[in-house]
Amino acid sequence: MEQFQIETAQNISISQNTAHLGDRMLAYIIDSFVVTIYMILVIWLLLAMDIDFSDMWALYLLLSLPAFLYYVLLETFMDGKTIGKSLMHIRVVKLDGSKPSFASYFVRWILRIIDVTLTSGGVAVLTILIRGKGQRVGDIAAGTTVISEKQRVSLKDTLLRELPDGYVPRYPQVTVFKDNEMQTIKELFDAAKRNGDHQIILTLSDRIKDVTQISTELKPVDFVDIVIKDYNFYTQEL
């Protein structure tokens, strides 16, 4: 799993984890299974209807459209996810942190013919491994990638923040917060960084400054991170 940095228009640097290649392949297998089951049901329905062949062919083309448009439709209406991606907790996003447009999803879908269909996924795998940032040809053209939304439990998932040796705090004012308040701040901050939600980070930064009367030129993402670390430093010293 590789990390890449997103620099938003608000000068917030956000780290994202690209989806593991294995997760993307499993998502593809699940999606292929869903499409196959759907097409089997369509064929079974048409045979059960016992209609003229010419009418059956026209109806088959109509009913197979959802399967043909599966990826572009689901990613558009499910916020960058398909059924397989949802189960594997991965999602399509823009490299600049913004939500992909329909055009981005459409470009990925069209180039899937080269990435996956014609080469049995060989071009996609090779491009992802060589290019970095989790991009196949369709992602490169659309300016997108696929990120992992899996949460890894560690020391950072508790109130405590691991501090480096010799850590020097900056803001003693942070002790005005209570443990439950800082826990809420930390949970919101960590979730916002995972999801690329810079607006929440900006709101947290502004709220902390209002309560503590701290004035700083630090980027909001750096400021909130230091506040959490400082709180841990002072409370651990008590």
N, C-alpha and C positions, 0 to 999 in steps of 0.2 A: 504494500500500500504506500503510494507516494504522495507527499504533500506538495501543494503549490500555493502561492500567495495571490490573493486578490486585493488590488488597491482600488478602493471605491472613490467616488467623486468627493466624498467627505474626508478623504485622506485617512481612511481606516484600513489597515492591513488585516486581512482575514485569511487564516489557513484553512484549506480544505483538503480532505483525504480523497484521492481518486479511488474509484471502485476497484477492488481486486479483480484481476482478469478471470479468476475462477468464478467469482460471483456473477460477472457479466455473462459468462458461458452458461451457468446454471439458469440465469434469468432467461436467456435465449431458448434453452431447452424447454423450460416451463411454458414460455409463450408459444413455442412451436407446437407443444402438446395441446394447448388451448385452441389454437387455430385448427389443428388436425381434428380434434373432437368436434369442433363447430362444423367443419366441412363434411365430416361423416354424418352428422345429424341432418345437414342440408340434403345430402344425397339420399339418405333414408327417407326423408320427408317427401322428396320428389318422386321416388319410386313408389311410395305408399299412395301418392295422389293418382297414379295411373292416368297421366295425361298424355296428349300427343307429344311426340319427340321434339318438334319445332317449338312448341310452347314450353316444354320442359327445359330446353336449352336456354331460351330467353330468361326464364325464371331462375335458372341456375346462375346465370351471369349476374342477375340482380341480387340474389341472396348471397352470392359469394363476395360482394363488394365489402361488407364489414371485415371479412378475413383479409382481403387484399389491402384495405386501408387500416388494418389493425394497429400498426405502430404509430402512424401519424395521428390517428384519431385519439387513441388512448393517451399518448404523451401530451397532446394538446389539452385534453379535458381532464387529465389526472395529474397535472402539475409536473410533467416530465417523467411520469411513471407508466409502466404497463403492469399487467398482473404479475409477470415474472419479476420485474424490477421492484414492485411493492413487497413481494415475498422475500426478496433478497436485500431489502432496505437500501436500494440505490436509486439515483435520480439524475436526470439530465439537467444541466445548468449551463448558463453562459460563463465564459471565462472571466468576464468583468464583474461577475456577481449578480447581474440582472436576470430576470426571468426570461427564458427563450420565447421568441415570438413564434407564430404559426409558420412563418417563413423558415425559421431555423429548424423546426421539427420537419418541415417539408423537405428541406435540403438533405437532412440526415436520412430521411426515408427514401428519397430518390437514389442517393448514393449507396444505400444498402444493397442495391443490385450489384455494384462492384465489390463492396466490402464483404458481403456475406453470400449472396445468392450464387453469383457466377464462380466464386472461388471457394465455396464451402467454408467461408469464414477465415480463410488463410490470409487474405490481405488485411482484414481487420486485426487479427492477432499480431501480425508482423508490424503493422503501423503502430499499434498500441505499445508494443515492446520497444520499438525504436524511437518513436516520436516523443514519448513521455507525456505527462499530464493526462493520461488515459484517453487519448484521442485516436479514433480511427479516421479514415479518409472523410467520412461524412461529418465527423465532429470538426475536423480541421476546416472544411469548407463552411460549416455553419457557425464556427467560433464557439463551439460547445465542448463539454466533456461530461463524464458520468462520475458522480461522487458517491461515497458511501455515507449513509446516515446511521451506521451502527455505532452505538455508544460503548466505549471500552471503560470498564470500571477500574478505577485506580485511586490513588490517594487524592487526586484532584476532584473526585466526585464526592468528597466529604467537605466539611467546613475547612479543614486544615489544608493549607497550601504549602507544599514542600519548598523550603527556603534554602538558598545556597549558603555555604559557610561564609561567615563574615558579613551577612546581609545587613545593610544600613537602611533603616526606615526613613521616610521623608515627611510623612504627615501624621503627627501624633493626634491630630483632630479626629482621626477615624475612630477613636475609642468612644465617640458619642453614640455609635451604633450598638445595638444589642446583637447577641448571637443569632437570633432568628432573622433579624433584619439583614445582617451580613450574609447569612445562608441564602436568603432570597436573592440578594444582589449577585452572589456567586453563581447560583443556578441559572438566573436569567442571562448573566454574562456568558457563561459557558455554552448555553443553548444558542445564544445569538451568534457566537463565533462559529459553532458547528453549522448553523443554518445560513450563515452569511447575512444575518439581519442587522445591518449597521445602524438602522434607526433605533433599535432597542438599546444598542451600546451608547449612542448619542444621548438618549433619554436618561440612561443610568448615570452617565458622566455629568449631565446638567443637574440632575437631582442631588447627586453627592456633593457637588460644588455649592448648591443652595444650602444644604444642611450643615456642611462643615466650614463654609466660607473660605474654601481653598481656591486660590487663583493660580492657574498653570497654563503653559503653552503646549503641554504634552498632547499628543493625539489622544482622543477619547479612549481608544482601545488600550493604549499604554497606561493611561491615567487610572482607569478602573482596575486594571491588573495590579498596579502598584498599591492601590488602596486596599485590595483584598490581601495582598502579601503583608502590608503594614499592619493591618488588623490582626492577622495571625501572629506576627512578631510581638506586638504589644500584649495580646491576650495570653500568649504562651509564656510571657515573662511574668505574668501576674501569679 
